[in-house]
Amino acid sequence: MNPDNPLFTIDAPPCRETVHAKIAAMGRELAPRQFQQAYERIYDLFELRGSIFAEEIEAIADEILAQPVIGWDLVSLKTTIGPNVLPAAMVVLISPDGKKTTAEAAGSSSTDAICQAITEATGIRIFLKDFNFSMFSSGTNALGQASITAEYHNRQVRTKACSIDMLQAVAKAYLMAINIVLDRIDRQLE
């Protein structure tokens, strides 16, 4: 990524037609609902920073494309971390049938606490095997991407989720892995 060459700037903000054309040029085909979701996230990021890079659009589109149609959604995430404090997390999720669920958990790190809270809320236990976080640009409002590899019954699931908040990206990636596991289970039952 060239930090001197953003795709959209204050002088050339993102419009629906241009974003749609850029996503199509990247070889991604989004359904109308998926495009609306992508556009809103891209525009919100633009409003926050005043610039958007092609890699960020690609990451957002890829995340939306990878998400199963039915699954759990993250409503909110609250973490407690600090020196001499046991890391803890509280999540509020919406279940596939539309019910709100709240769960809290502690862990050895903020990432562990988030994963434990999501496991508690969903009732699905997957094992985090690998975790990586990378940034697309620099600064406090840079979009970052959490990449995880999780395991469920000896089968691996790899997911990526992006956010300007590292902990939110972790929660989204872990929850996406659970949604993929649930999708696989549903397909086997059909």
matplotlib code that plots the C-alpha trace (Angstrom):
import matplotlib.pyplot as plt

x = [0.0, 1.3, 0.4, 0.7, -1.9, -5.3, -8.2, -10.6, -9.8, -11.6, -11.3, -12.7, -15.0, -16.4, -19.7, -21.8, -21.1, -17.3, -17.1, -19.2, -16.9, -13.8, -15.1, -16.1, -12.6, -11.1, -13.0, -15.5, -19.3, -21.4, -25.2, -27.1, -27.4, -23.7, -22.8, -24.9, -23.1, -19.6, -20.5, -21.6, -18.4, -16.2, -18.1, -17.9, -14.2, -13.9, -15.9, -13.5, -10.2, -10.9, -9.1, -9.5, -7.1, -7.8, -6.5, -9.0, -11.9, -10.7, -10.4, -13.9, -15.4, -13.6, -14.8, -18.4, -18.2, -16.8, -19.5, -22.2, -25.7, -27.1, -25.1, -24.3, -23.8, -21.6, -23.6, -21.0, -17.8, -16.4, -12.9, -11.1, -7.3, -4.4, -1.6, -2.5, -6.0, -7.2, -8.2, -12.0, -14.5, -18.2, -20.0, -23.5, -24.5, -27.6, -28.2, -29.3, -32.9, -32.7, -32.3, -29.8, -27.3, -24.8, -21.8, -18.7, -15.4, -11.9, -8.8, -5.0, -5.1, -7.7, -7.9, -8.4, -11.1, -12.9, -12.8, -14.0, -16.9, -18.0, -17.8, -19.9, -22.5, -22.7, -22.2, -19.8, -16.3, -13.6, -9.9, -7.8, -4.6, -3.1, -3.6, -2.1, -3.0, -1.8, -2.5, -3.3, -2.1, -0.7, -2.2, -4.7, -7.6, -5.9, -7.9, -6.4, -7.1, -7.2, -6.4, -7.1, -7.0, -9.3, -10.0, -13.3, -13.3, -9.9, -11.0, -9.4, -11.3, -9.4, -11.0, -10.2, -12.0, -11.1, -11.8, -10.0, -10.1, -7.8, -10.0, -13.1, -11.4, -10.4, -14.0, -15.4, -12.9, -13.5, -17.3, -17.0, -15.2, -18.0, -20.6, -18.6, -18.6, -22.4, -22.9, -20.9, -23.0, -26.3, -25.2, -24.3, -27.8, -29.6]
y = [0.0, 3.4, 5.8, 8.7, 7.3, 6.7, 5.6, 8.1, 11.5, 14.6, 15.9, 12.7, 11.0, 7.5, 7.4, 4.2, 3.8, 4.2, 1.8, -0.7, -0.5, -0.8, -3.9, -5.5, -4.6, -6.5, -9.6, -9.5, -9.9, -8.7, -9.2, -6.0, -6.4, -7.2, -4.2, -2.0, -3.3, -2.8, 0.7, 1.7, 0.4, 2.1, 5.4, 5.3, 4.7, 7.6, 9.9, 9.1, 9.5, 11.3, 8.7, 5.1, 2.7, 0.0, -2.7, -1.6, -1.9, -5.3, -6.5, -5.2, -6.9, -10.2, -10.2, -9.7, -12.4, -14.9, -14.4, -17.1, -15.7, -16.9, -16.7, -14.8, -11.0, -8.9, -6.0, -4.8, -5.7, -4.4, -5.3, -4.7, -4.8, -3.2, -3.8, -6.1, -6.7, -10.1, -9.4, -9.7, -9.3, -8.8, -9.4, -8.8, -11.0, -11.5, -15.2, -16.6, -16.6, -12.9, -13.2, -11.0, -12.9, -11.4, -13.2, -12.3, -14.2, -13.7, -15.0, -14.9, -12.0, -9.7, -11.9, -15.0, -13.2, -12.2, -15.7, -17.2, -14.7, -15.5, -19.2, -18.7, -16.7, -19.1, -22.4, -23.4, -24.2, -23.8, -23.6, -20.6, -22.1, -19.0, -15.3, -12.4, -8.8, -6.4, -2.8, -1.5, 2.0, 3.9, 6.1, 5.7, 5.3, 2.8, -0.2, -3.4, -7.0, -9.9, -13.3, -16.4, -20.1, -22.0, -25.7, -27.6, -31.4, -31.6, -29.3, -26.0, -22.7, -19.7, -16.3, -12.6, -9.6, -5.9, -2.9, 0.2, -1.5, -4.6, -6.2, -5.8, -7.3, -10.3, -10.7, -10.5, -13.0, -15.5, -15.1, -15.6, -18.9, -20.0, -19.0, -21.0, -24.0, -23.7, -23.3, -26.5, -28.4, -27.1, -28.3, -31.8, -32.0, -31.1]
z = [0.0, -0.9, 2.0, -0.5, -2.8, -1.2, -3.4, -1.8, -0.2, 1.0, -2.6, -4.0, -1.5, -2.0, -3.9, -4.3, -8.1, -7.7, -4.7, -6.5, -9.6, -7.4, -5.7, -9.0, -10.4, -7.5, -8.6, -5.8, -6.4, -3.5, -3.2, -2.8, 1.0, 1.2, -0.9, 1.4, 4.4, 2.7, 1.5, 5.0, 6.6, 3.9, 4.3, 8.1, 7.9, 5.4, 7.6, 10.5, 8.6, 5.3, 3.2, 2.1, 0.5, -2.0, 0.4, 3.0, 0.6, -0.4, 3.2, 4.1, 1.0, 1.7, 5.3, 4.2, 1.5, 4.0, 6.6, 6.5, 5.9, 9.2, 12.4, 15.6, 15.4, 17.7, 19.3, 21.8, 23.4, 26.7, 28.0, 31.3, 31.1, 32.9, 35.3, 38.2, 36.7, 35.4, 31.8, 31.4, 28.6, 28.3, 25.0, 23.8, 20.8, 18.8, 18.2, 14.8, 16.0, 17.0, 20.8, 22.7, 24.8, 27.2, 28.6, 30.7, 31.0, 32.3, 30.6, 30.6, 28.0, 26.5, 23.5, 25.6, 27.7, 24.5, 23.1, 26.4, 26.6, 23.0, 23.7, 26.8, 24.9, 21.9, 23.6, 20.8, 21.9, 19.3, 20.0, 18.9, 17.3, 15.6, 15.8, 13.8, 13.6, 10.8, 9.9, 6.5, 7.2, 10.2, 12.9, 15.7, 13.3, 11.0, 9.8, 11.0, 10.3, 12.7, 11.1, 13.1, 12.7, 15.0, 15.4, 15.9, 16.1, 14.3, 11.4, 11.0, 10.2, 9.0, 9.2, 8.9, 10.2, 10.2, 12.4, 13.6, 17.0, 17.4, 20.1, 18.1, 15.0, 17.2, 18.4, 14.9, 13.5, 16.4, 16.0, 12.3, 12.9, 15.1, 12.4, 9.8, 12.2, 12.7, 8.9, 8.3, 11.0, 9.4, 6.0, 7.4, 9.0, 5.7]

ax = plt.figure().add_subplot(projection="3d")
ax.plot(x, y, z, "-o")
ax.set_aspect("equal")
plt.show()
